[in-house]
Amino acid sequence: MTTMTSQEEYYLSLLSVFHYVVGGLAGLFACIPLLHLTIGLSMATGLIPVDEPAARIVGMFLVLIPCAIITLGWVLAICLIAAGRFLAQRKNYTFCLVMAGIACAFFPFGTVLGVFTIVVLVRESVRAAFEAPAGAQP
């Protein structure tokens, strides 16, 4: 069984911090559709006077679609932050690896973070550190 070097431990702690940062940015960017949600709510409830019933239907779409986007963005942000926590604790290797792959889809920060995380996580010594009991780590 190989042990992690201090450089690999440094990489994991650095990746953990960057997961927090990118998770926070993802949560922030997920709030952008709040403007569309506000407009949609105004149209659907009648705050913005519209004469046609079709405009209320458009208002409902301007409520449902932003709600879905905001929810998915916040879930992604929470999962990225959780992955950062798990990297720091050396737990849930598969979850961290899957989140690194998902993060690659979000250009540019997520792509860089995901690729570097995958490069570090596929090392045998890092994988062994995740599989070792919590008290056995140096």
Secondary structure as GFF3:
##gff-version 3
##sequence-region A 1 138
A	DSSP	alpha_helix	6	29	.	.	.	ID=ss1
A	DSSP	alpha_helix	34	45	.	.	.	ID=ss2
A	DSSP	alpha_helix	53	89	.	.	.	ID=ss3
A	DSSP	alpha_helix	93	103	.	.	.	ID=ss4
A	DSSP	alpha_helix	109	121	.	.	.	ID=ss5
A	DSSP	alpha_helix	124	131	.	.	.	ID=ss6
A	DSSP	three_ten_helix	134	136	.	.	.	ID=ss7
###
